[in-house]
Amino acid sequence: MSSIRISDEVREAVAAGRPVLALESTIFTHGLPRPRNLQVATESEAQLRASGVTPATIGVVAGELVVGLSSAEIELLSNDDSVVKASIRDLPIAAAKQLNAGTTVAATAYAAHAAGIKVFSTGGLGGVHQGAAQTFDESADLGALATLPIVVVSAGVKSILDIGLTLERLETLNVPVVGWKTTDYPGFYITDSGFDIEYSVDSTDEIASIAASRDELGLASTVLVANPIPAEKQLSPEKLEQVLVSAHAAAADANIVGHDTTPFLLDYIQRATGGESLEVNIDVYRNNVALGAEIARSISAR
């Protein structure tokens, strides 16, 4: 890939120091069913513009990595049956084969940083998978976040993962993790995963200060902001625990491995909860986009 195409809107906002928030595309290419996927993508951009923040939705169109997809490009990726899922390692292959792709957390963070964008909101991060001691199955998101000095807002890591081991890996990789007004690490669908983190932050100005201190120290890692879904909107923790056991068993029975694991498990959970997990997923994302917008404004105001 010879270059990254940055939309005029995003390029001008970055150059002027106005707040910009990066958004991934896998949530609407692989994470949500049609037509909700396109609705959520367009609503998120409208939500940001209404709050004075420029949205920079990132994806791959005909092999070209794009920062600031147009409405037509978002619609194209949302409805493409052949769209692939691209992490950083897949970008040159997608370029050579001129593929359409949704970008993962890793690829989105890479493109955002390359475009000068300082904040990125996603739903849940990838991490260490269950059984990784035998399979070595670990998301490329973790390694990427260790080398990209931006701020990423998520509701923790996806509930299907080994959350304890993921937090251990983040510590090993020197990735700072702070909880938004909590030291209870969230579990994506649920407010509290049962794991604790050391630090909480109470204002977006404090997050901006942490990012600035990171830069002054010459450190290269992402600042991860763990933003729990409000308790009244979470999936029942008891229900989630039951569904996760059966979901992992179903994946093992179907011999689902590697990058196919996450979409299989999330789809299983959605069906097993009668669509309730889908609504929680969307609430998680909206909540993270709202917080990401506030952080982008605080960083822009420094």
Number of C-alpha atoms within 10 A of each C-alpha: 13 8 8 14 17 20 15 11 14 25 18 13 17 18 9 10 15 17 26 31 28 30 30 26 29 25 25 24 30 20 19 22 15 13 11 14 23 22 13 17 21 16 13 19 19 15 17 21 14 10 12 15 21 25 26 28 27 29 30 29 21 15 19 22 28 25 29 25 24 14 13 9 16 23 18 16 25 26 16 12 10 11 20 19 21 25 20 19 11 14 21 16 14 22 19 12 11 15 19 26 30 29 31 26 31 24 27 31 33 21 24 28 18 14 20 15 25 26 28 30 27 27 28 25 24 23 26 27 22 17 12 13 11 7 11 12 17 22 21 18 20 21 17 20 26 20 17 22 23 23 28 25 29 30 32 32 24 23 22 26 22 17 24 15 16 21 21 12 17 19 13 10 16 17 23 19 22 23 25 23 14 19 18 22 29 29 27 28 31 26 23 21 19 12 13 15 15 12 14 19 17 11 14 19 18 15 23 23 15 17 23 14 12 18 14 9 9 10 16 16 22 25 25 24 24 30 28 27 27 12 12 9 14 23 21 15 15 8 11 19 13 11 20 19 11 15 20 18 13 15 17 12 9 10 9 15 13 12 12 10 17 19 13 18 22 21 17 19 21 19 14 18 14 10 12 15 21 22 16 19 24 18 18 25 24 20 21 26 26 17 19 30 28 22 27 26 23 18 24 16 12 10
